[in-house]
């Protein structure tokens, strides 16, 4: 019967999720030994990539509106982001990385790159290619 998974398969996927979370240290209070949580780092990354309104972030990250508001306020108080009114629609406030925000994101990106390079340092390149193909296949299947 399609759509019903075996409990053993569910358990294996959950085990991999826990493994991956631990390997990347995603439960550490501060992401990549920075002063930012994983969510704060992700928001900086998304703003930099063009997701530049609170509503866009809500949709993309599927967050509670109040929670996102508190995180954005903290990032603004830390002078990592600023808000400016959208000239084409005065009701919309665009989120923009400040110079400090760009500098923080540069550190985050550099440390994330180093983390991945370290994880795969002893993995042969043909295995890395196969792992990447498997990751892409998982993404494509879950998007369907």
N, C-alpha and C positions, 0 to 999 in steps of 0.2 A: 504494500500500500504506500503510495507516494505521499510525502509530507510528514510521515511519522518516523522519527529517528530512534534508533536503538539507544538505550540508556548507556551502553558501553561507549558508543560514539560521542554522545553528549559529554560523558566523563572525560574522554580523551581531548576533546576540544577545550573543555574547561581547564584541564591540566595544562594544555599548551598556553592558554590565556594567563594562567598563574605564572608559568615559567617565563613567558615573555615580559610580563609586568615586573617580575623580579630581576631579570637580566638587564632591563633598561632602567631599573630603579624608579619606576613610575609612581611608587607610593612614598618616595622621599618627600619630606615637607617642601624642600626647595629643589627645584629641577636643575640638574646638572651643576650642582654646587654654586648656584647663583642665589640671588635674593628673591627669586620669583618662583611662584608655584607653577606646576605644569599648566594649569588653566591660564594664568597670566602670560606665560610664555607663548601659549597657543594663540591667545588673543593678539599679542604683538605681531606674531607671524601672520595671522589672518588680516589684520589691518594693513600690514605692509604689502600683502598680496592683493589688496583691493577690496576686501570686505570691510567697508568703511562706515557702516551705520550700525547702531545697536540692534535694529530690527534684522539686518542681514546676519549679524552674529547670533542672534536668538535662533533664527531659522537654521543656520549652519551647524551650530554647536548644540542645539536642542537644550538650552538652559532655561532655568526659571528667571523671569524678568527681574525680580528683586535681587537675586543673586548676581546676575550680570551687571546690574546697576551698581551694586557695591564694589564689584571687581573693577569696573571702569572708573569709578570714583577714586579708588585706591591708585590705579595707574595714572590718573590725572593728578592726584595729590603728589605722587612720586615724580611728576613732571616727565612721564614717559609718553603720554598722549595728550593731545589737546583737541578741542572741539571747535568747529567753525560752522557757521550757518551756510547751507547750500544756497548759492545765489539763484538757482533755478526753482527752488522750493524752500521758502523761508521757515517752513515747519521742520525741516530735516537738518539735523546736526551731523556733519561728517566728522569721523574720527581720524586723526592724523598722528603719526609718530613724530615726536619731537626729536631734536638731535640726540638727547639722552636716550630716547626710545630706540632710535636707530643703533646707537652704541650698545645698548643692552641686547638688542636682537642680534647684533654681530657676535657678541660673546656667546649667546645661546646657540646660534647656528654653528659657530666654530667648535664649541664643546660637543654638540650633537654629532657633528661630522667626525670628530675625534673618537667619540664613544663607539660609533658604528665601525670605524676603521679598526679600533681595538678589538671589538667583538669578532671581526672577520679576519684578523691579522694572520691566523694560521689556517685559514680555509682556502684551498686551491681555487684559482679563478674560475675554472669550469664548474666547480660546485657553487660558487657565488652566482654564476649565471643561472644555474638550475634553481637555486633558491629564489632569485628574483623572478624567474618565470612562474614559479609556484605561487609567489606572493601576488603577482599580477592575475593569475588564474583565480585565486581566492577573491581578490577584489572584484573581478569581473562577474564571478558567480553570485556574489552577495549583492551586487548592484541590480541583478536581473529581477 
